[in-house]
Amino acid sequence: MKRYPIKGLSPEPLNTVNLSAGEGVPGDRLFGFARYNSGFDPTDPKPLPKDRFVVLLKEAGLAGLRTRFDATTQQLEIDVDGRTHCFRMSEPQGKTDAARLLYDTLEQQDPEPPRFVSSHPHRFTDVSVVSPKMMNAISVLNLSSVDALSRKLRTDIHPARFRANIEIDGLPPFSELSSVGSTFVFGDVRLRILSRTKRCAATEVNPETALRDLNIPFLLRTHMGHMDMGVYVEVLDGGTLFAGQKGKCPQE
């Protein structure tokens, strides 16, 4: 299990997570670096397309950075070329310096560096533009589906390409895609499948090399007849999820 405190940056592994009905993973994608002229207004937050932010879709080099963010202390660490840079994101100078580091490291061509933004409880999820419900959707990846695609292409595909919150195993490959409307059950937690996850160019980036080496959307369409990998779910009944917890297959 993982959460992504800052949209586009490194994940934070979770051993347990407490979920509430109708809410996303706590602390997931509550912050982001909005690009120059993104149109995001923290005082009146509206969902925006993912390309208005600093994300893998446009900056493959993000995969080469290792970041850590403590939402409580607002301390951000960014590792670049073996050096750790620390920023206090509660202070204007810290936000400016972190944005400038990303701008320079990623060699962005925008007229100005991005802005560090947040507006709790607004989430910067990719599907926030669909509906308020989808803004709080949780991404689930079936590892068997990733393995099936890897075998088809005869190459290793790292699950990290898909930046999921929850990774599950033990289901038939791609069976989750035909289970929209059904429910995963993990103890007291019930997660209803809302939609399939259509993949974009962000998945082309190898998370280990930071290079675009596989056109995943094209390969999915060519070999599987669609561009989907994983599903989005909503929390029907809350509770605590544990890493390695056994669950029940999607139920009607």
Secondary structure, 3 states (H helix, E strand, C coil): CEECCECCCCCEECCEEEECCCCCCCCCCCEEEECCCCCCCCCCCCCCCHHHECCCCCCHHHHHCEEEEECCCCEEEEEECCEEEEEECCCHHHHHHHHHHHHHHCCCCCCCCCEEEECCCCCCCCCCCCCHHHHCCEEEEEHHHHHHHHHHHCCCCCHHHHCCCEEECCCCCCHHHHCCCCEEEECCEEEEEEEEEECCHHHHECCCCCCECCCHHHHHHHHHCCCEEEEEEEEEECEEEECCCCCEEEEC
